[in-house]
Amino acid sequence: PDNFSDFPWRQEGNLFHALVAELLLQRTRAEQVVEVYIKFKERFPDPSTLAKASSSDIQRIIDPLGLKWRAKFLSELGKELDKLHGQVPMDAETLQQLPGVGAYAAAAYLSLHMGKRVPIVDSNVVRFYGRFFGFKTGPETRRNRCVIQLADHITPKRAFRKFNYALIDFTRTVCRPRPYHEKCPVASRCVFLQQPL
């Protein structure tokens, strides 16, 4: 709890905004997303207002984050959710049919906002598992079935939301590309630290 990063989307009751947060966080540091997320919520309180907005209007809000392709996906997402009367789907398969929602965003949304036990597997988490257990990783390792099974095995049955947030925060602040070994609570058991890959 002492190390928990209290970002605004972590206490989000609006499921539409919670899903948008997971899309904005893709390939972007959480600290960069905060101000954009707050402005997005004010400008687009529901899928209907997003559906009616132009791509350039959406782009103006999210521009500080870069990755311009997100404006198109967000516009399409608003239209799809508006057709569903603002209801965000509750299962991974249907979520991934929405514009811009891939496996990670669906997993993060379900685990962190819907209270469903789903393992989180992104490039940061894969980097940590690779270092800790001593296996080589690459850009596509997160799609490897064995790694997904490993993450599923490690994710606890009950406190999975807390665990997944801890994992996200740990890989963002400690087990970074250049890790802070002196701050790492699991350094003594990490294969990477004992025998760097």
VENDAPE-V711020 format. One record per residue. RES is the residue in three letters. PSI is psi in whole degrees, -180 to 180 (NA if undefined). OMEGA is omega in whole degrees, -180 to 180 (none if undefined). NEAR is the number of other ideal C-beta (glycine too) atoms within 10 Angstrom. Layout:
<<RES PSI OMEGA NEAR> <RES PSI OMEGA NEAR>>
//
This chain:
<<PRO -35 -178 5> <ASP -29 -176 3> <ASN 4 -178 12> <PHE 129 177 11> <SER 117 -173 12> <ASP 72 178 6> <PHE 151 -173 18> <PRO -34 -178 14> <TRP -12 -178 22> <ARG -16 176 16> <GLN 21 -174 8> <GLU 124 178 18> <GLY -21 180 7> <ASN 112 -173 16> <LEU -30 175 17> <PHE -48 180 21> <HIS -34 177 20> <ALA -43 179 19> <LEU -42 178 27> <VAL -42 179 29> <ALA -43 -179 27> <GLU -31 177 22> <LEU -40 179 22> <LEU -29 -177 25> <LEU -12 -179 21> <GLN 126 177 18> <ARG 29 -178 11> <THR 139 179 17> <ARG 138 -176 10> <ALA -40 -179 17> <GLU -33 180 10> <GLN -28 -172 14> <VAL -26 -171 22> <VAL -57 -176 15> <GLU -41 179 12> <VAL -43 -180 17> <TYR -45 180 23> <ILE -45 178 12> <LYS -40 180 14> <PHE -46 -180 20> <LYS -42 -180 18> <GLU -43 -176 9> <ARG -35 -177 14> <PHE 83 -176 22> <PRO -17 -179 13> <ASP 168 -179 14> <PRO -31 -179 23> <SER -45 179 16> <THR -35 177 12> <LEU -40 -179 23> <ALA -32 -177 18> <LYS -14 -176 13> <ALA 152 175 19> <SER 158 178 10> <SER -36 -179 14> <SER -33 177 9> <ASP -44 178 14> <ILE -43 -179 22> <GLN -39 180 16> <ARG -39 -179 14> <ILE -44 -173 20> <ILE 1 -175 22> <ASP -40 -179 13> <PRO -20 -178 12> <LEU -12 -175 19> <GLY -155 179 11> <LEU 67 -173 13> <LYS -24 -180 11> <TRP -21 -179 9> <ARG -30 -179 22> <ALA -43 180 20> <LYS -46 180 14> <PHE -41 -180 18> <LEU -39 177 24> <SER -47 180 22> <GLU -37 178 16> <LEU -45 178 24> <GLY -44 -180 24> <LYS -43 -180 15> <GLU -44 -180 17> <LEU -31 176 24> <ASP -39 176 16> <LYS -30 179 11> <LEU 17 -180 12> <HIS 34 176 8> <GLY 2 -178 15> <GLN 121 177 11> <VAL 132 180 22> <PRO 157 -174 21> <MET 7 180 12> <ASP 153 -173 11> <ALA -42 -176 16> <GLU -47 -180 8> <THR -39 177 13> <LEU -43 -177 21> <GLN -7 173 14> <GLN -10 178 10> <LEU 147 180 20> <PRO 130 175 15> <GLY -3 -177 19> <VAL 110 177 23> <GLY -169 -176 13> <ALA -43 -178 16> <TYR -48 -179 17> <ALA -40 179 23> <ALA -45 -180 22> <ALA -45 -179 23> <ALA -44 180 23> <TYR -48 -177 25> <LEU -43 -177 20> <SER -47 -170 20> <LEU -23 -176 22> <HIS -21 -176 21> <MET -3 178 17> <GLY 32 178 9> <LYS 140 -178 15> <ARG 103 179 16> <VAL 130 179 21> <PRO 146 178 20> <ILE 124 180 21> <VAL 99 172 24> <ASP -178 -174 19> <SER -33 179 16> <ASN -44 179 18> <VAL -42 179 22> <VAL -41 178 24> <ARG -45 179 19> <PHE -50 -180 21> <TYR -42 179 22> <GLY -44 179 18> <ARG -48 -174 20> <PHE -45 -177 18> <PHE -12 174 14> <GLY 43 173 14> <PHE 150 -178 16> <LYS 145 180 7> <THR 159 177 17> <GLY -176 -176 10> <PRO -30 -177 8> <GLU 4 -177 10> <THR -32 -178 17> <ARG -19 179 20> <ARG -6 -178 11> <ASN 127 -176 15> <ARG -39 -180 7> <CYS -38 180 9> <VAL -40 177 21> <ILE -40 178 16> <GLN -39 177 11> <LEU -48 179 17> <ALA -40 179 20> <ASP -40 180 12> <HIS -38 -176 8> <ILE -34 -177 14> <THR 123 -177 18> <PRO 159 -178 11> <LYS -33 -175 6> <ARG -64 -174 8> <ALA 44 -175 11> <PHE -35 -180 18> <ARG -48 178 18> <LYS -43 179 12> <PHE -46 -177 17> <ASN -39 176 22> <TYR -40 178 18> <ALA -42 179 14> <LEU -45 179 22> <ILE -47 -179 21> <ASP -40 180 15> <PHE -44 -178 19> <THR -17 178 21> <ARG -33 -172 14> <THR -25 -176 12> <VAL -61 -178 18> <CYS 64 -179 25> <ARG 178 175 13> <PRO -41 171 8> <ARG 97 -170 6> <PRO 152 173 18> <TYR 84 -177 11> <HIS -36 -177 12> <GLU -21 179 7> <LYS -5 -171 12> <CYS 122 -179 18> <PRO -12 -180 9> <VAL 16 -176 13> <ALA -38 -176 17> <SER -18 -179 8> <ARG 6 -175 11> <CYS 122 -180 19> <VAL -39 -178 14> <PHE -41 -178 18> <LEU -33 179 15> <GLN -42 -179 10> <GLN 86 -178 8> <PRO 135 -179 9> <LEU NA none 10>>
//
